[in-house]
Amino acid sequence: MARIGVWAPGVRRVRAVVAGEPVVLGMGPDGWWSGPDAAPGTDYAFLLDEDDEPLPDPASRWQPSGVHGASRIYDQAAFPWGDADWRGRELPGAVIYELHIGTFTPGATFDTATERLDHLVSLGITHVEVLPVNSFNGVWNWGYDGVDWYAVHEAYGGPDGLKRFVDACHARGLAVVLDVVYNHLGPSGNYLPRFGPYLKPGRNTWGDLVNLEEPHVRRFVIDNALMWLRDYHVDALRLDAVHALQDRSPIHILAELSAEVDALASSLGRRLTLIAESDLNDPVMITPTAATPPAQSGYGLDAQWDDDVHHALHAALTGETQGYYCDFGSLSVLAKVLTSAFWHDGTYSTFRGRNHGKPVDRATTPGWRFVVCLQNHDQVGNRAVGDRLPELVSPGLLRVGAVLLLTSPFTPMLWMGEEWAASTRWPFFTSHPEPELAEATGRGRVEEFSRHGWDVDQMIDPQDPEAYRSAILDWSEVGEGAHADVLALYRRLIALRSAEPDLRDADLTRVRVDYDEHERWLVMHRGAFRVVANLSPQPHALALDAREVVLATAAVEIEVGRVSVAAESAAILRV
């Protein structure tokens, strides 16, 4: 049985409709209202003041009829877990695989995604990162428009479906990273302001600000994070756009969350990890909370996404220098990020029109704390047509990018299908039932893409069902021709990284990069290995001592003191 209750400090009366019967709730301290106990499977909703519109529970664990429907009591303790011996996985040495449940398989459920987990194991993946799965309006969506933070999207398989997926991952030795969004709520189904001061004046890029100075709202966020880790056995959280969390509290919510997750990990006896997506280029995210003096204390998170590495790789490979790529593209930039994590570490950002970022202490900050990629859902999906890297570069340069990513000192992350150069695009897609919202969404994307310089005439309407259908991975490609060749390369690279400590060494002080801007070649020194990348359409002979070719994407010849590398190719050499 579960007690039905809700926090609604701004109303005078609260009724609950429980299994179709209205019940008046009693008012308790601090704005809490409580009512009867109800058995698992019971549907309920709230009526506020004299309004007869039933509203779902802000902390609902189950929304079987969508974000506008009644909530349902869910028994967290009923699931038969099989991972009692699971102790989690560390982030050092990890290879992350980012996927979206709705497009990873044609079935678009947790159960059909489970059918492809063995593919990830054979690839060498250690962590599966899942885009947001909490309830959002409509059937398909990227997941960042969620409004019921505590409920699992029913079309994916609901709460039990997520638990089956996590259990299956653990059975295969895969850790699960869940993407969670606390910086805004979606535009449809957000009933939180009807209950209390969940939002505050002001807006960020995506909507109204979450009121993080309000103690209950703060608790609402932290308890949600703890729920995923404790009740769903998730191993890590990727915290979306933490730079949009405006919090003026004496202790930032990220620092508070970090401390509580550490305490939960100790009590559970398994490793729990927090990864920030941050646009700030600020090591404060991964600086320990106990740092001294207090003015220098950090938030204590385990890792953060590093967009500068993506931008440097992408611009160097594609030649794109528009929009936020405008300061990237040179090999000098690529060399700096491979050794220092950030390009903008106090330097002038042309795109932002100001100095940006802070430097990383290379001596004390290991590279594994930075999650880097060649592609991800943002960098593919936020292009006008959702085109992937294989459409933008030659097959040779695509392989060069893979080699540089998977021999870098950082934590590499792959975007689903990247490992076989998937041909399917991944455009922005929505399924808003409200016509006005659907029209506004499409109009907003056109304006955004126009500012970035994309050809909006080629953009598909996000509400067109074909936008969603075209994004579903085509698994028949995996064993075909060039796709199979790329997959074989990724498998070899990940296996080599796993086998050779020098290639996953995260000590940034031991990474050195030589390059020639004009001839477009680069050599990354990784212990006993040299990673050679020739981005030029011409072959090059480099003055370099090496005794063995460990891996090459095209022809490589070794002579005494000299290595010849084919055009648009890469090689890993042992010295």
FIDREN-155755 format. One record per residue (C-alpha): residue number from 0; residue in three letters; x, y, z. Coordinates in Angstrom, 1 decimal, decimal comma. Last residue first. Example, Ala and Ser with C-alpha at 12.3 -4.5 7.8 and 13.67 -1.06 7.14 Angstrom:
REM FIDREN-155755
PT;1;SER;13,7;-1,1;7,1
PT;0;ALA;12,3;-4,5;7,8
REM end
This chain:
REM FIDREN-155755
PT;574;VAL;58,2;2,7;-31,2
PT;573;ARG;54,8;1,0;-31,8
PT;572;LEU;52,7;2,6;-34,5
PT;571;ILE;49,0;3,4;-34,7
PT;570;ALA;48,0;4,5;-38,1
PT;569;ALA;45,7;7,0;-39,8
PT;568;SER;44,6;7,7;-43,3
PT;567;GLU;43,5;10,6;-45,5
PT;566;ALA;46,4;10,2;-48,0
PT;565;ALA;48,8;7,3;-47,3
PT;564;VAL;51,4;7,4;-44,6
PT;563;SER;55,2;7,0;-45,1
PT;562;VAL;57,2;6,6;-41,9
PT;561;ARG;60,9;7,6;-41,5
PT;560;GLY;63,7;7,2;-39,1
PT;559;VAL;64,7;3,8;-40,6
PT;558;GLU;61,9;2,8;-42,9
PT;557;ILE;58,3;2,0;-42,1
PT;556;GLU;55,6;2,0;-44,8
PT;555;VAL;51,9;2,6;-44,1
PT;554;ALA;49,0;1,8;-46,6
PT;553;ALA;45,5;2,4;-45,3
PT;552;THR;43,5;2,4;-42,0
PT;551;ALA;46,5;1,2;-40,1
PT;550;LEU;46,9;-0,7;-36,8
PT;549;VAL;49,9;-2,0;-34,9
PT;548;VAL;52,5;-1,0;-37,4
PT;547;GLU;55,9;-1,9;-35,9
PT;546;ARG;59,4;-0,5;-35,4
PT;545;ALA;58,8;3,3;-35,3
PT;544;ASP;61,1;6,3;-35,6
PT;543;LEU;59,5;9,3;-37,2
PT;542;ALA;60,5;11,8;-39,8
PT;541;LEU;57,3;11,8;-41,7
PT;540;ALA;56,6;10,9;-45,3
PT;539;HIS;53,2;12,1;-46,5
PT;538;PRO;50,5;11,0;-48,9
PT;537;GLN;48,3;13,7;-50,4
PT;536;PRO;44,6;14,3;-49,8
PT;535;SER;45,6;15,6;-46,4
PT;534;LEU;44,2;14,6;-43,0
PT;533;ASN;47,2;12,3;-42,3
PT;532;ALA;46,9;11,0;-38,7
PT;531;VAL;49,7;9,2;-36,9
PT;530;VAL;49,2;7,8;-33,5
PT;529;ARG;52,6;7,1;-32,0
PT;528;PHE;52,8;4,4;-29,4
PT;527;ALA;55,2;3,5;-26,5
PT;526;GLY;53,6;6,2;-24,3
PT;525;ARG;50,9;7,9;-26,3
PT;524;HIS;52,5;10,5;-28,6
PT;523;MET;50,0;12,1;-31,0
PT;522;VAL;51,3;12,7;-34,5
PT;521;LEU;49,4;15,2;-36,9
PT;520;TRP;49,4;15,7;-40,6
PT;519;ARG;47,8;18,6;-42,6
PT;518;GLU;50,7;19,6;-44,8
PT;517;HIS;50,2;23,2;-44,0
PT;516;GLU;49,3;22,9;-40,4
PT;515;ASP;52,1;20,4;-39,6
PT;514;TYR;51,7;18,6;-36,4
PT;513;ASP;53,3;17,2;-33,2
PT;512;VAL;51,2;16,3;-30,2
PT;511;ARG;52,4;15,3;-26,7
PT;510;VAL;50,4;13,4;-24,1
PT;509;ARG;52,2;12,5;-20,9
PT;508;THR;51,0;15,6;-19,0
PT;507;LEU;47,4;14,7;-19,8
PT;506;ASP;47,6;11,5;-17,7
PT;505;ALA;44,6;9,5;-18,9
PT;504;ASP;46,5;6,5;-20,2
PT;503;ARG;44,0;4,6;-22,4
PT;502;LEU;46,4;4,0;-25,2
PT;501;ASP;49,4;3,5;-22,9
PT;500;PRO;47,5;0,8;-21,0
PT;499;GLU;47,2;-1,4;-24,1
PT;498;ALA;44,6;-4,2;-24,1
PT;497;SER;41,5;-2,1;-23,7
PT;496;ARG;42,5;0,5;-26,2
PT;495;LEU;43,5;-2,3;-28,7
PT;494;ALA;40,0;-3,9;-28,2
PT;493;ILE;38,3;-0,6;-28,8
PT;492;LEU;40,4;0,1;-31,9
PT;491;ARG;39,9;-3,4;-33,3
PT;490;ARG;36,1;-3,3;-32,7
PT;489;TYR;35,9;0,1;-34,3
PT;488;LEU;37,8;-1,0;-37,4
PT;487;ALA;35,7;-4,1;-37,8
PT;486;LEU;32,5;-2,0;-37,6
PT;485;VAL;34,0;0,3;-40,3
PT;484;ASP;34,6;-2,7;-42,6
PT;483;ALA;31,1;-4,1;-41,9
PT;482;HIS;29,6;-0,8;-43,0
PT;481;ALA;31,8;-0,8;-46,2
PT;480;GLY;30,4;-4,2;-47,3
PT;479;GLU;27,2;-5,2;-45,4
PT;478;GLY;27,2;-6,9;-42,0
PT;477;VAL;25,8;-4,0;-40,0
PT;476;GLU;23,6;-2,6;-42,7
PT;475;SER;20,6;-4,8;-41,9
PT;474;TRP;20,4;-3,0;-38,5
PT;473;ASP;18,7;0,1;-40,1
PT;472;LEU;18,6;2,5;-37,2
PT;471;ILE;15,3;4,5;-36,8
PT;470;ALA;15,8;8,1;-37,7
PT;469;SER;13,8;8,0;-40,9
PT;468;ARG;10,7;6,9;-39,0
PT;467;TYR;10,8;10,0;-36,7
PT;466;ALA;11,2;12,6;-39,4
PT;465;GLU;8,7;10,5;-41,5
PT;464;PRO;6,1;11,1;-38,9
PT;463;ASP;6,1;14,8;-40,0
PT;462;GLN;6,0;16,8;-36,7
PT;461;PRO;9,7;17,8;-36,9
PT;460;ASP;9,1;19,2;-40,4
PT;459;ILE;12,0;18,0;-42,6
PT;458;MET;14,8;20,5;-43,3
PT;457;GLN;16,1;20,7;-46,9
PT;456;ASP;14,9;24,3;-47,4
PT;455;VAL;16,5;25,1;-44,0
PT;454;ASP;20,0;25,2;-45,6
PT;453;TRP;22,0;25,6;-42,4
PT;452;GLY;23,7;28,9;-41,6
PT;451;HIS;23,5;28,7;-37,8
PT;450;ARG;21,0;31,6;-37,6
PT;449;SER;18,8;29,8;-40,2
PT;448;PHE;18,9;26,6;-38,2
PT;447;GLU;17,5;28,4;-35,1
PT;446;GLU;14,8;30,2;-37,1
PT;445;VAL;13,7;26,9;-38,9
PT;444;ARG;13,7;25,1;-35,5
PT;443;GLY;11,4;27,7;-34,0
PT;442;ARG;8,9;27,5;-36,8
PT;441;GLY;8,7;23,7;-36,5
PT;440;THR;8,1;23,9;-32,7
PT;439;ALA;5,5;26,7;-33,1
PT;438;GLU;3,5;24,6;-35,6
PT;437;ALA;3,5;21,5;-33,3
PT;436;LEU;2,6;23,7;-30,3
PT;435;GLU;-0,4;25,2;-32,1
PT;434;PRO;-1,5;21,8;-33,5
PT;433;GLU;-1,6;20,2;-30,0
PT;432;PRO;-0,8;16,4;-30,2
PT;431;HIS;3,0;17,0;-30,1
PT;430;SER;4,8;14,2;-31,9
PT;429;THR;8,3;15,5;-32,2
PT;428;PHE;11,4;14,9;-34,4
PT;427;PHE;14,8;16,5;-34,8
PT;426;PRO;16,7;14,7;-37,5
PT;425;TRP;18,7;11,5;-37,1
PT;424;ARG;19,9;10,4;-40,5
PT;423;THR;20,2;6,7;-41,4
PT;422;SER;23,4;5,8;-43,3
PT;421;ALA;25,0;4,1;-40,3
PT;420;ALA;28,8;4,3;-40,3
PT;419;TRP;29,1;0,9;-38,6
PT;418;GLU;30,4;2,1;-35,2
PT;417;GLU;28,5;5,3;-35,6
PT;416;GLY;25,2;3,4;-35,4
PT;415;MET;24,4;4,7;-31,9
PT;414;TRP;26,6;7,7;-31,0
PT;413;LEU;30,0;6,6;-29,6
PT;412;MET;31,6;8,0;-26,4
PT;411;PRO;35,3;8,2;-25,7
PT;410;THR;36,6;8,9;-22,1
PT;409;PHE;39,7;11,0;-22,6
PT;408;PRO;43,4;10,4;-23,2
PT;407;SER;42,8;10,0;-27,0
PT;406;THR;43,3;6,7;-28,8
PT;405;LEU;39,7;6,0;-29,5
PT;404;LEU;38,8;9,5;-30,8
PT;403;LEU;41,9;9,8;-33,0
PT;402;VAL;41,4;6,4;-34,6
PT;401;ALA;37,7;7,1;-35,2
PT;400;GLY;38,4;10,5;-36,8
PT;399;VAL;41,0;9,0;-39,1
PT;398;ARG;38,4;6,3;-40,1
PT;397;LEU;35,9;9,0;-41,1
PT;396;LEU;38,8;10,8;-42,9
PT;395;GLY;39,3;7,8;-45,2
PT;394;PRO;35,6;7,2;-45,9
PT;393;SER;35,4;10,8;-47,0
PT;392;VAL;33,6;13,4;-44,9
PT;391;LEU;30,2;15,0;-44,5
PT;390;GLU;27,7;12,2;-45,3
PT;389;PRO;29,7;9,8;-43,1
PT;388;LEU;29,5;12,3;-40,2
PT;387;ARG;25,8;12,0;-39,8
PT;386;ASP;23,1;14,2;-41,4
PT;385;GLY;20,2;15,3;-39,1
PT;384;VAL;18,6;17,5;-41,8
PT;383;ALA;19,1;20,9;-40,3
PT;382;ARG;21,9;19,9;-37,9
PT;381;ASN;20,8;19,7;-34,3
PT;380;GLY;20,2;16,0;-34,5
PT;379;VAL;23,8;15,2;-35,4
PT;378;GLN;25,7;17,3;-32,9
PT;377;ASP;23,0;17,0;-30,3
PT;376;HIS;22,5;13,2;-30,5
PT;375;ASN;26,3;12,6;-30,5
PT;374;GLN;29,1;12,4;-33,0
PT;373;LEU;32,9;12,4;-32,9
PT;372;CYS;32,9;12,1;-29,1
PT;371;VAL;34,4;13,2;-25,8
PT;370;VAL;33,6;12,6;-22,1
PT;369;PHE;36,2;14,4;-20,0
PT;368;ARG;37,0;13,0;-16,5
PT;367;TRP;39,0;10,3;-18,3
PT;366;GLY;41,6;12,9;-19,0
PT;365;PRO;43,0;13,0;-15,5
PT;364;THR;43,0;16,3;-13,7
PT;363;THR;45,9;16,9;-11,3
PT;362;ALA;48,9;17,7;-13,5
PT;361;ARG;46,7;18,9;-16,4
PT;360;ASP;45,2;21,6;-14,3
PT;359;VAL;42,4;22,6;-16,7
PT;358;PRO;42,2;26,2;-17,8
PT;357;LYS;39,0;28,3;-17,5
PT;356;GLY;36,3;29,0;-20,1
PT;355;HIS;35,3;31,9;-22,3
PT;354;ASN;36,5;35,4;-23,3
PT;353;ARG;33,8;37,3;-25,1
PT;352;GLY;31,8;37,5;-28,4
PT;351;ARG;30,2;34,1;-27,9
PT;350;PHE;30,9;32,8;-31,4
PT;349;THR;34,3;34,6;-31,5
PT;348;SER;35,3;33,0;-28,2
PT;347;TYR;38,4;34,8;-26,8
PT;346;THR;40,6;32,6;-24,6
PT;345;GLY;40,0;31,8;-21,0
PT;344;ASP;40,2;28,1;-21,4
PT;343;HIS;38,6;28,0;-24,8
PT;342;TRP;40,4;25,1;-26,5
PT;341;PHE;39,6;22,8;-23,6
PT;340;ALA;40,9;19,2;-22,9
PT;339;SER;44,6;20,3;-22,5
PT;338;THR;46,6;17,7;-24,5
PT;337;LEU;44,2;16,6;-27,2
PT;336;VAL;42,5;20,0;-27,0
PT;335;LYS;45,7;21,8;-27,8
PT;334;ALA;46,6;19,6;-30,8
PT;333;LEU;43,2;20,0;-32,3
PT;332;VAL;43,4;23,7;-32,0
PT;331;SER;46,8;23,7;-33,7
PT;330;LEU;45,5;21,4;-36,3
PT;329;SER;43,1;24,1;-37,4
PT;328;GLY;39,3;23,6;-37,7
PT;327;PHE;38,0;25,5;-34,7
PT;326;ASP;37,2;29,1;-33,8
PT;325;CYS;34,2;29,3;-36,1
PT;324;TYR;32,7;25,9;-35,2
PT;323;TYR;30,0;27,6;-33,1
PT;322;GLY;28,4;29,0;-36,2
PT;321;GLN;30,4;28,3;-39,4
PT;320;THR;33,8;26,6;-39,6
PT;319;GLU;33,0;23,4;-41,4
PT;318;GLY;36,2;21,9;-42,9
PT;317;THR;34,8;18,4;-42,3
PT;316;LEU;37,7;16,6;-40,6
PT;315;ALA;39,3;19,5;-38,8
PT;314;ALA;35,9;21,0;-37,9
PT;313;HIS;34,6;17,8;-36,5
PT;312;LEU;37,7;16,9;-34,5
PT;311;ALA;38,1;20,4;-33,0
PT;310;HIS;34,3;20,7;-32,3
PT;309;HIS;34,2;17,3;-30,6
PT;308;VAL;37,2;18,1;-28,4
PT;307;ASP;35,7;21,5;-27,6
PT;306;ASP;32,4;19,8;-26,6
PT;305;ASP;33,8;18,3;-23,5
PT;304;TRP;31,2;16,4;-21,5
PT;303;GLN;31,8;16,3;-17,8
PT;302;ALA;33,1;13,9;-15,3
PT;301;ASP;32,9;12,7;-11,7
PT;300;LEU;31,0;15,6;-10,1
PT;299;GLY;32,4;17,2;-7,0
PT;298;TYR;30,9;20,6;-7,4
PT;297;GLY;34,0;22,6;-6,8
PT;296;SER;35,6;24,4;-3,8
PT;295;GLN;37,9;27,2;-4,7
PT;294;ALA;36,4;29,8;-2,3
PT;293;PRO;36,4;27,1;0,4
PT;292;PRO;40,3;27,2;0,5
PT;291;THR;40,5;24,3;0,0
PT;290;ALA;38,9;21,6;-2,0
PT;289;ALA;36,3;19,4;-0,2
PT;288;THR;33,7;19,7;-3,0
PT;287;PRO;36,2;18,0;-5,4
PT;286;THR;36,7;19,8;-8,7
PT;285;ILE;34,8;18,1;-11,5
PT;284;MET;32,3;20,8;-12,3
PT;283;VAL;34,6;23,5;-11,2
PT;282;PRO;36,7;22,5;-14,2
PT;281;ASP;34,9;25,2;-16,2
PT;280;ASN;34,4;25,0;-20,0
PT;279;LEU;31,0;26,6;-19,4
PT;278;ASP;28,8;24,7;-21,8
PT;277;SER;28,2;21,8;-19,4
PT;276;GLU;26,9;18,3;-19,8
PT;275;ALA;27,7;16,9;-16,4
PT;274;ILE;28,5;13,3;-15,5
PT;273;LEU;27,6;11,8;-12,1
PT;272;THR;28,7;8,3;-11,2
PT;271;LEU;27,6;5,6;-8,8
PT;270;ARG;29,9;2,6;-7,8
PT;269;ARG;28,3;-0,1;-5,7
PT;268;GLY;28,0;-0,9;-2,0
PT;267;LEU;24,5;0,4;-1,7
PT;266;SER;25,2;2,5;1,5
PT;265;SER;28,4;3,9;0,1
PT;264;ALA;26,9;4,7;-3,3
PT;263;LEU;24,0;6,5;-1,5
PT;262;ALA;26,5;8,7;0,4
PT;261;ASP;28,4;9,6;-2,8
PT;260;VAL;25,0;10,4;-4,4
PT;259;GLU;24,1;12,7;-1,5
PT;258;ALA;27,4;14,6;-1,8
PT;257;SER;27,2;15,0;-5,5
PT;256;LEU;23,6;16,2;-5,3
PT;255;GLU;24,6;18,9;-2,8
PT;254;ALA;27,5;20,0;-5,0
PT;253;LEU;25,2;20,1;-8,0
PT;252;ILE;22,6;22,0;-6,1
PT;251;HIS;25,0;24,8;-5,4
PT;250;ILE;25,7;25,4;-1,7
PT;249;PRO;25,0;29,0;-0,6
PT;248;SER;21,9;29,0;-2,9
PT;247;ARG;22,0;31,2;-6,0
PT;246;ASP;21,0;28,4;-8,4
PT;245;GLN;20,5;28,9;-12,1
PT;244;LEU;20,7;25,5;-13,6
PT;243;ALA;21,2;26,3;-17,3
PT;242;HIS;24,9;25,6;-17,1
PT;241;VAL;23,9;22,1;-16,1
PT;240;ALA;22,9;21,3;-19,7
PT;239;ASP;21,6;17,8;-19,1
PT;238;LEU;23,0;15,8;-16,2
PT;237;ARG;24,2;12,4;-17,3
PT;236;LEU;23,4;10,0;-14,5
PT;235;ALA;25,3;6,9;-13,6
PT;234;ASP;24,8;3,3;-12,5
PT;233;VAL;21,1;2,9;-12,8
PT;232;HIS;19,7;0,3;-10,3
PT;231;TYR;16,1;1,4;-11,0
PT;230;ASP;15,2;2,0;-7,4
PT;229;ARG;18,5;3,4;-6,1
PT;228;LEU;20,1;5,2;-9,0
PT;227;TRP;16,9;6,4;-10,6
PT;226;MET;15,4;7,3;-7,3
PT;225;LEU;18,5;9,2;-6,1
PT;224;ALA;18,2;11,6;-9,1
PT;223;ASN;14,5;12,1;-8,4
PT;222;ASP;15,2;12,8;-4,7
PT;221;ILE;17,7;15,5;-5,7
PT;220;VAL;15,2;17,3;-8,0
PT;219;PHE;12,2;17,2;-5,7
PT;218;ARG;14,5;18,1;-2,7
PT;217;ARG;15,5;21,3;-4,6
PT;216;VAL;11,8;21,9;-5,4
PT;215;HIS;11,0;21,5;-1,7
PT;214;PRO;13,8;23,8;-0,5
PT;213;GLU;12,9;26,7;-3,0
PT;212;GLU;16,2;28,1;-4,2
PT;211;LEU;16,2;25,7;-7,2
PT;210;ASN;13,1;27,4;-8,8
PT;209;VAL;13,4;25,8;-12,2
PT;208;LEU;13,7;28,5;-14,9
PT;207;ASP;11,1;28,8;-17,6
PT;206;GLY;12,0;27,5;-21,1
PT;205;TRP;14,6;25,9;-23,4
PT;204;THR;17,3;28,6;-23,8
PT;203;ASN;16,9;29,8;-20,3
PT;202;ARG;14,0;31,8;-18,9
PT;201;GLY;13,3;34,2;-16,0
PT;200;PRO;10,9;34,3;-13,1
PT;199;LYS;10,8;31,2;-10,9
PT;198;LEU;9,4;27,7;-11,4
PT;197;TYR;8,3;25,0;-9,0
PT;196;PRO;6,4;27,5;-6,9
PT;195;GLY;3,4;25,2;-6,1
PT;194;PHE;0,7;22,9;-7,4
PT;193;ARG;-0,5;24,6;-10,5
PT;192;PRO;3,1;25,4;-11,4
PT;191;LEU;3,8;21,7;-11,6
PT;190;TYR;1,2;21,0;-14,3
PT;189;ASN;3,7;20,6;-17,2
PT;188;GLY;1,7;18,5;-19,6
PT;187;SER;2,9;20,3;-22,8
PT;186;PRO;5,9;22,7;-23,1
PT;185;GLY;8,5;20,4;-21,6
PT;184;LEU;10,3;21,2;-18,4
PT;183;HIS;13,6;23,0;-17,7
PT;182;ASN;17,1;22,6;-16,2
PT;181;TYR;16,5;19,3;-14,5
PT;180;VAL;16,9;16,9;-17,4
PT;179;VAL;18,2;13,3;-16,9
PT;178;ASP;20,3;11,1;-19,2
PT;177;LEU;20,7;7,7;-17,8
PT;176;VAL;24,0;5,9;-17,8
PT;175;VAL;23,8;2,1;-17,5
PT;174;ALA;26,8;-0,2;-16,8
PT;173;LEU;27,3;-3,2;-19,1
PT;172;GLY;28,6;-6,5;-17,6
PT;171;ARG;26,2;-8,6;-19,6
PT;170;ALA;23,9;-9,4;-16,7
PT;169;HIS;24,1;-5,7;-15,8
PT;168;CYS;22,7;-4,7;-19,2
PT;167;ALA;19,8;-7,2;-18,8
PT;166;ASP;18,9;-5,9;-15,4
PT;165;VAL;19,0;-2,3;-16,7
PT;164;PHE;16,6;-3,3;-19,6
PT;163;ARG;14,3;-5,2;-17,4
PT;162;LYS;14,1;-2,3;-15,0
PT;161;LEU;13,3;0,1;-17,8
PT;160;GLY;10,5;-2,1;-18,9
PT;159;ASP;9,1;-2,4;-15,4
PT;158;PRO;8,8;1,4;-15,2
PT;157;GLY;7,0;1,9;-18,5
PT;156;GLY;7,7;-0,1;-21,7
PT;155;TYR;9,0;2,5;-24,2
PT;154;ALA;5,4;3,7;-24,9
PT;153;GLU;4,8;4,2;-21,2
PT;152;HIS;7,6;6,8;-20,7
PT;151;VAL;9,0;6,2;-17,2
PT;150;ALA;7,6;8,4;-14,4
PT;149;TYR;9,5;10,4;-11,8
PT;148;TRP;10,3;13,5;-14,0
PT;147;ASP;6,7;13,8;-15,3
PT;146;VAL;7,3;16,8;-17,7
PT;145;GLY;9,8;15,5;-20,3
PT;144;ASP;10,6;17,7;-23,3
PT;143;TYR;14,2;16,4;-23,5
PT;142;GLY;13,0;12,9;-24,5
PT;141;TRP;14,0;13,0;-28,2
PT;140;ASN;10,3;12,6;-29,0
PT;139;TRP;8,0;9,9;-30,0
PT;138;VAL;4,5;9,0;-28,6
PT;137;GLY;3,1;12,4;-27,5
PT;136;ASN;3,8;14,4;-24,4
PT;135;PHE;6,8;13,3;-22,3
PT;134;SER;7,3;10,8;-19,5
PT;133;ASN;10,8;10,0;-18,3
PT;132;VAL;13,1;8,2;-20,7
PT;131;PRO;15,8;10,7;-21,3
PT;130;LEU;18,6;9,5;-23,7
PT;129;VAL;20,2;6,2;-22,6
PT;128;GLU;24,0;5,9;-22,1
PT;127;VAL;25,3;2,3;-22,2
PT;126;HIS;28,6;1,9;-20,4
PT;125;THR;31,4;-0,7;-21,1
PT;124;ILE;31,3;-1,1;-24,9
PT;123;GLY;33,7;-3,6;-26,4
PT;122;LEU;32,0;-4,1;-29,7
PT;121;SER;31,1;-7,7;-28,8
PT;120;VAL;29,3;-6,3;-25,7
PT;119;LEU;27,5;-3,7;-27,8
PT;118;HIS;26,2;-6,3;-30,2
PT;117;ASP;25,1;-8,5;-27,3
PT;116;LEU;22,9;-5,6;-26,2
PT;115;ARG;20,9;-5,7;-29,4
PT;114;GLU;17,9;-7,7;-28,1
PT;113;THR;17,8;-5,5;-25,0
PT;112;ALA;16,7;-2,6;-27,3
PT;111;THR;13,7;-4,6;-28,2
PT;110;ASP;12,7;-5,0;-24,6
PT;109;PHE;13,3;-1,3;-23,8
PT;108;THR;11,0;-0,3;-26,6
PT;107;ALA;11,2;1,3;-30,0
PT;106;GLY;10,4;-1,9;-31,9
PT;105;PRO;12,3;-0,6;-35,0
PT;104;THR;15,5;-0,5;-32,8
PT;103;PHE;17,7;2,3;-31,5
PT;102;THR;15,1;4,9;-32,6
PT;101;GLY;12,7;5,2;-29,6
PT;100;ILE;15,3;3,9;-27,1
PT;99;HIS;17,8;6,6;-27,9
PT;98;LEU;21,4;5,5;-27,7
PT;97;GLU;24,8;6,7;-26,4
PT;96;TYR;27,6;4,2;-26,2
PT;95;ILE;30,3;4,8;-23,6
PT;94;VAL;33,8;3,3;-23,6
PT;93;ALA;35,3;3,2;-20,2
PT;92;GLY;39,0;3,0;-19,1
PT;91;PRO;38,4;5,2;-16,1
PT;90;LEU;34,6;5,4;-15,6
PT;89;GLU;34,4;2,7;-13,0
PT;88;ARG;31,8;-0,1;-13,3
PT;87;GLY;29,0;-1,1;-11,0
PT;86;ARG;29,0;-3,6;-8,1
PT;85;TRP;26,5;-6,2;-9,5
PT;84;ASP;26,2;-9,3;-7,3
PT;83;ALA;22,5;-8,8;-6,7
PT;82;ASP;21,8;-8,3;-10,4
PT;81;GLY;18,8;-10,5;-10,9
PT;80;TRP;16,0;-8,1;-9,9
PT;79;PRO;12,5;-9,5;-9,4
PT;78;PHE;10,4;-6,3;-9,5
PT;77;ALA;7,9;-5,9;-6,7
PT;76;ALA;9,8;-3,4;-4,5
PT;75;GLN;9,0;-0,3;-6,6
PT;74;ASP;5,3;-0,9;-6,4
PT;73;TYR;3,6;1,6;-8,7
PT;72;ILE;0,4;3,5;-7,9
PT;71;ARG;-1,1;4,9;-11,1
PT;70;SER;-1,3;8,5;-12,2
PT;69;ALA;-4,3;9,8;-14,2
PT;68;GLY;-3,9;11,2;-17,7
PT;67;HIS;-2,4;14,3;-19,2
PT;66;VAL;1,3;13,0;-19,2
PT;65;GLY;0,4;9,7;-20,9
PT;64;SER;-2,2;7,1;-20,2
PT;63;PRO;0,0;4,6;-18,2
PT;62;GLN;1,6;7,5;-16,2
PT;61;TRP;3,6;5,6;-13,5
PT;60;ARG;5,9;6,9;-10,8
PT;59;SER;3,9;10,1;-10,3
PT;58;ALA;5,9;12,8;-8,4
PT;57;PRO;3,9;15,8;-9,8
PT;56;ASP;0,7;13,6;-9,4
PT;55;PRO;-1,6;13,9;-12,4
PT;54;LEU;-4,3;16,6;-12,5
PT;53;PRO;-8,0;16,1;-12,6
PT;52;GLU;-9,8;19,2;-13,9
PT;51;ASP;-12,7;20,0;-11,5
PT;50;ASP;-11,2;23,2;-10,2
PT;49;GLU;-12,6;24,3;-6,9
PT;48;ASP;-9,3;24,2;-5,0
PT;47;LEU;-7,1;21,7;-6,7
PT;46;LEU;-8,4;18,3;-7,9
PT;45;PHE;-5,8;15,5;-7,8
PT;44;ALA;-5,4;12,2;-9,7
PT;43;TYR;-5,6;8,5;-8,9
PT;42;ASP;-5,4;5,1;-10,5
PT;41;THR;-4,8;2,0;-8,3
PT;40;GLY;-2,3;-0,5;-9,7
PT;39;PRO;-0,4;-0,9;-6,4
PT;38;ALA;-2,9;-0,6;-3,5
PT;37;ALA;-4,0;2,8;-2,0
PT;36;ASP;-3,5;4,5;1,3
PT;35;PRO;-5,8;7,4;2,0
PT;34;GLY;-5,0;11,1;2,0
PT;33;SER;-2,2;13,6;2,6
PT;32;TRP;-1,6;17,3;1,8
PT;31;TRP;1,8;18,9;2,3
PT;30;GLY;2,2;22,7;2,3
PT;29;ASP;4,8;22,9;5,0
PT;28;PRO;2,7;21,1;7,7
PT;27;GLY;-0,4;19,0;7,0
PT;26;MET;-3,6;19,6;5,1
PT;25;GLY;-6,0;16,6;4,9
PT;24;LEU;-7,1;15,3;1,6
PT;23;VAL;-10,8;15,1;0,5
PT;22;VAL;-11,5;11,9;-1,4
PT;21;PRO;-13,3;11,6;-4,7
PT;20;GLU;-14,0;8,1;-6,1
PT;19;GLY;-12,9;6,9;-9,6
PT;18;ALA;-10,1;4,6;-8,4
PT;17;VAL;-8,9;7,5;-6,2
PT;16;VAL;-9,9;11,0;-7,2
PT;15;ALA;-8,0;13,1;-4,8
PT;14;ARG;-9,2;16,4;-3,3
PT;13;VAL;-7,0;19,3;-2,4
PT;12;ARG;-8,3;22,6;-0,8
PT;11;ARG;-6,8;26,0;-0,1
PT;10;VAL;-4,0;26,1;-2,6
PT;9;GLY;-0,5;27,6;-2,7
PT;8;PRO;1,4;25,0;-0,6
PT;7;ALA;0,6;22,0;-2,9
PT;6;TRP;2,9;19,2;-2,0
PT;5;VAL;1,0;15,9;-2,6
PT;4;GLY;-0,2;12,8;-0,9
PT;3;ILE;-1,5;9,3;-1,5
PT;2;ARG;-0,1;6,8;1,0
PT;1;ALA;1,1;3,6;-0,6
PT;0;MET;0,0;0,0;0,0
REM end
